[in-house]
Amino acid sequence: MPDELVAVTFDGHSLQARKGVKLIDALDDAGINVPRFCYHPRMSAVGMCRMCLVEVKGPRGVSLQPSCYIDVADGMEVFTESDAVKKAQHGVLEFLLANHPLDCPVCDKGGECPLQDQAFAHGSGETRFVEEKRHYAKPIPISRLIKLDRERCIQCDRCTRFADEVAGEPLIDFAGRGGTLRISTFSNVDFDSYFSGNVAQICPVGALTTTPYRFKARPWDLIQSASTCTQCDMGCQVSLQSSQNELTRMLGIDSDAINHSWLCDRGRFSTSEVNNVEHRVTRPRLKDQDGTVDVSWTKALRAAASTIKRAIDERGASAVAVLSGTSLTLEDTYAWAKLASDVVRTNAVDGAADVRIDGSLLLENPASINEALAARRLVLFNVDPKNELPVLHLRLRAAIRAGLRVVEVNAVPTDLTAIVDRWIPIDPGNLGTTIDSVVAALDGDLDDVVVMAGCRDRALGASLNTALLGELLSRVPRAKVLSGIAHGTNALAVGFAPSAPRGIRSISGVEPSMNADSIVAAALRGEIAVLVALDSDLMGLGLTEDELVSLSERTTVIALSSFESATTRHATIVLPMSAFGEQQGSTLNIEWRHLRLGRQVEPVGQARSAWMVATELASMLGDELGFMTLADITRELAQSGGILSGLGLHYFSERLDGPLFPLSRKEEIRMQRVLDPMATPGVASIERQGANFAAGNVVEPSESPGFAVGMGETPKSLPSAKSSAVARVIELEPLSEGEHWLSLVPRLYDSSPELLANPFLKLAIREPVLVVAPAVAEELGLEDGGHCRLVGAGSAEVTVRHAKDQTLFLALHGVTPATQQLLGDQSWVKVRVEKSNG
Amino acid sequence: MARFSDEMLSRAEELVALYPDPRSATIPLCHLAQEQDGYVTNEAMAHIAELVGSTAAEVQGTASFYDMLKLEPVGRYVIGVCTNIACMLRGAYELLENAEEVLDVPVGATTQDGLFTLEEVECIAHCDQAPAAQVNYRYFGPLDRQSFESLVSKLRSGELNEEVPPHGTLIRIRREAPAVIPMEEIDRNRAGEAE
């Protein structure tokens, strides 16, 4: 919908401005930069700093008004460069600088500091302030990750507004008043938020700094590239910055389609794990009778190839299995998918172990993130955005504040439960009515519905999850679907997983039919001769270390990995893989948007990209994958006939956010906002963030040159799980005496090899917690803070906490190797609870 | 010295119920905490946050804004000597110096026995009795060294207990909240007025 326009006069030029926007935005649109500190386009205006004063003509003559705080109006006449405005700017800056220390040479912000820049541009040049300035104890750690230098603070309210409005965790607030106003946490309660890093990025001075980056580099020494965070499949756009071949930091870029400039801490500080060489696999190595020896790549690859060849010859192709983790690029995934299906010809591959749902449900009628947030109704089905796709949680909060109506369907409440329209529990004791309640909650409003489908609860079997979702989609036939699954989009798109539907595949050879669980089970039974673990820790799939040892005795484990893990410790052949920031490529996010990955540093040691390893292995196995460069892979994907038909790197130069797939999807992007120039210090200029920024973002396939190939093969209709017999809700077997339903849900900081390699974030890992509804706790005699033992397929010792939310039964928070032991292959996990003696 | 006692808690819940948005009760609850402990303790701020559905940091942010809410322990009697212009002309600075000597503490400090905290305050609207001082917001004046000494000794002996409650207690008369007027009635009345 085109915006309504009003006629305005800015500095004597007659212009048109969008109706209803803030004057400061209208001035930005017109290319007139007004200095500012407190205004942030993604947060509400507060008019705190008074730096954006401009003269506005009114019925009583011209007067100074904060341009961030008034709406643009028809006939408005504005002066931004008059003497009065200049004098006001001098005055405000002098006031702000009265107490601001002149420690720019040692301040991390120096060189990219909005206060420094604006003092040069608009300041009076000299100080009249001779008194002693404020002094505070410094630095104050307001969390493990954020440090506060109070005397630098100019009290713009950006960080506190972010914590309150955007993150919804007001753990920092102003304390005091006037000259002693200061940012403060409460007593001993840290600013413990998944999103704390953002406050350092939006701080217009050096008051808030991140511990990992503090005193690490000077901004003018940093080199950067545009990239995408790959910690989850949200696809947050980032500026990846490095100095002296070491990643220094990541900043969020304001992408209208995706992350609105925010990042979660898990993503923002993931650079620290890449840098931690001690936890990285740096050289190929082999294990033989004498122990482990470092070898050359050639020797290691030859050993791998001969093992694979022998396994195929002796026990058939299915005896070779490939499991892939979460951090492979699209190109890596495709190369390995092709190796497995066309060269090895095995059906035992799973690159999307996290996708415990029929993938075809995700692609029948896909929605983009923006579509989901603009829909009349959004159904969150079995997803926990905060712990799985953190930045989406922020987007959802903002959308809900703006009036989005959300129906949440979950077995365990999330942090959104308190603010959604309706929460509908998935109650294993009463499954039959779940979908009825969801449909009823939509109030007959079935036309503009988006279902965000996930598989958050590990205790829910894949078939049950699919059946529930299938029923929901068949009852709301026009609903669009957005994937809420944090990992595995790349693997689904190329067909590197049994859960990937046939219509979207880019590979055409042998189809995967064994999933990760059945592969691991087969390996434990000794039916797999060679197991290739691609950046995948088998303990993350629910193996204990003992099981891993016995598995590695019966099966040759080939581990291609960036980080050391239990799997690399026990593997026969270990190959070093380049990590995030060390290789170019691209990736897909949950809305099937194609996003670029930047290479900013050299791979550690002898690490190589996974796709290169696949190509070399293929040629050692006497075959060819048919590509030598990344561009070859892109070309092949473009012509594959799968969902990625028409793929091309030229889109990256055409639009900031990358195109949506399938390309037949047209996308309405709302009016592009001008970036907050201070949100990405060091990437200050709009031009440097992407080409054609002002020209709008809509890609019309018919207008784009050079991708005609393959478009005709874009799947028009995908095989449907909706219409198939699966869409009948399974009745669960009732509980027997002493049994309880259990939910197992992930948290953002659940132990994984990457997280353990991160010196800053590993401190955030917590033991699993069993949250119990108070009534159930009483029945079982479980005390708040006590311990108990859960016995399911395996058993686990856990800490108990009484639920303060609407938890219905037993909810185990924290997916770890130990808690995954509890999972069997039932439709819903049942456990017995034993009081522990300790 | 901590969270609200049972009696205070029931009063707190009454206060919260007075407002459409529980957060509006933050400041009244801070006064209640101050009445219980003499100042707003950290535990009380955490408890208030639970009661009004905000975070302790926000309660601290609010409480630290206001001079009448103390976040550090103060004496049973907080003595504020006015040094604004009317009192100053009538010898407020001498009074303040005398007060420091009599209590043997500098401005801003609390006596060893925890009875008195001395403060310098701006106009307390008691100019007709300048130089004036307030003790827990009860006014005294005009004061000189002698009358100040006698005021302190009366406070110490408990002679003024009736008049000056311990710091934090704003009033000792408890008033019941009036019955809630239903919205319909208000609307009806308004409609009547409009006609």
Interface residues (C-beta under 8 A of the other chain):
Chain A: D164 E169 P170 L171 I172 D173 F174 A175 G176 R177 S184 T185 F186 S187 V189
Chain B: N42 M45 A46 S54 T55 A56 A57 E58 V59 Q60 G61 S64 F65
